[in-house]
């Protein structure tokens, strides 16, 4: 199955209104990142055991480890969870940047170092979320 087909199936498997919100976020992220690489992680480890929620990934950047190893990973992630939806903005150096810059302007959200979690799209300011995504893409494109 192709990555696009996996993403379509994953979004379709969500109940409403989460399915509609996920479809809209998928569209918005692809609008911000029109030619990006798409990823789909099913949340299973090498033994096929579920270890996390499935994730849709957008874009690509290189993670640099202290021991000089590198690994390609996505810049922006999208995942459904039991309490709503999470948008991941990965690769940011300053783990307080998202909360300090966008937290109060986003609406009813929980913001960690790289994750913006909310119940539904109607609870958040979409324009501010787009700004945060754009910032994350630009920050990781510099690396």
C-alpha positions in Angstrom: 0.0 0.0 0.0 1.3 3.5 -0.9 1.9 6.1 1.8 -0.9 8.2 0.3 -3.2 5.2 0.6 -2.1 4.5 4.2 -2.8 8.2 5.1 -6.2 8.1 3.4 -7.2 4.9 5.2 -5.9 6.2 8.6 -7.9 9.4 8.3 -11.0 7.5 7.1 -10.8 5.2 10.1 -11.4 8.1 12.5 -14.9 8.9 13.7 -16.6 12.2 13.1 -15.9 15.0 13.8 -12.3 14.0 14.1 -12.2 12.6 10.6 -13.3 15.9 9.1 -10.8 17.8 11.3 -7.9 15.5 10.2 -8.8 15.9 6.5 -8.8 19.7 6.9 -5.5 19.7 8.8 -4.0 17.3 6.1 -5.1 19.8 3.5 -3.8 22.8 5.4 -0.4 21.3 6.0 0.0 20.3 2.4 -0.9 23.8 1.4 1.9 25.2 3.7 4.3 22.4 2.3 3.0 21.7 -1.2 5.9 19.5 -2.5 6.8 17.8 0.8 7.7 14.2 1.3 4.8 12.3 3.0 5.3 9.7 5.7 3.1 7.3 7.5 4.1 5.6 10.8 1.7 3.0 11.9 2.8 3.2 15.6 4.2 -0.4 15.7 7.7 -1.5 16.5 9.8 -4.1 14.8 7.9 -6.9 16.6 4.6 -5.5 15.2 3.6 -4.3 18.8 1.7 -1.0 19.1 4.0 1.5 20.9 2.4 4.8 19.8 -0.4 6.4 17.9 -0.1 6.3 14.1 1.4 9.5 12.7 1.3 11.3 9.3 4.5 13.1 8.6 5.2 16.0 6.3 8.6 17.2 4.9 12.0 16.0 5.8 15.0 17.1 7.9 18.1 15.5 9.2 18.4 14.8 12.9 22.0 15.1 14.1 22.9 13.1 17.2 25.8 13.9 19.6 27.7 10.8 18.4 27.6 12.2 14.8 25.0 9.8 13.6 22.2 11.3 11.5 18.7 10.2 10.6 16.0 11.5 8.3 12.7 12.3 9.9 9.6 14.4 9.2 9.3 18.1 10.1 5.6 18.2 10.9 3.4 15.4 12.2 -0.3 14.8 12.6 -1.9 12.2 14.8 -5.3 11.4 16.3 -5.3 10.5 20.0 -8.0 9.6 22.5 -8.6 13.2 23.6 -8.4 14.8 20.1 -5.6 15.7 17.7 -1.9 16.4 18.0 0.2 18.5 15.6 4.0 17.9 16.0 6.5 20.5 15.1 9.8 18.7 15.2 13.4 19.8 15.3 13.1 23.0 17.2 16.1 23.9 19.3 14.2 26.0 21.9 11.7 23.7 23.6 9.7 26.6 25.1 9.4 28.5 21.8 6.0 27.1 20.7 4.4 27.6 24.1 5.8 31.1 24.6 5.2 32.3 21.0 1.9 30.7 20.0 0.4 29.1 23.1 -1.9 31.9 24.2 -2.9 32.8 20.6 -3.8 29.3 19.5 -6.9 28.9 21.6 -7.9 25.9 23.7 -4.7 23.9 23.4 -2.0 22.1 25.3 1.5 23.0 24.1 4.7 21.1 24.9 8.2 21.5 23.5 7.1 20.1 20.1 3.4 19.2 20.3 0.2 21.2 20.0 -2.7 19.1 21.3 -6.4 20.1 21.0 -9.8 18.5 21.0 -11.3 19.9 17.8 -10.4 22.4 15.1 -13.2 24.8 16.3 -11.2 25.2 19.5 -8.2 26.7 17.9 -7.1 29.6 15.7 -6.2 28.0 12.4 -4.2 31.0 11.2 -1.9 30.8 14.2 -1.5 27.1 13.8 -0.4 27.7 10.2 2.1 30.3 11.4 3.6 27.8 13.9 3.8 25.1 11.2 5.5 27.6 8.8 8.0 28.6 11.5 8.8 24.9 12.2 9.4 24.2 8.5 11.6 27.2 8.1 13.6 26.5 11.3 14.4 22.9 10.2 15.1 23.9 6.6 18.0 25.9 8.0 19.7 22.9 9.5 
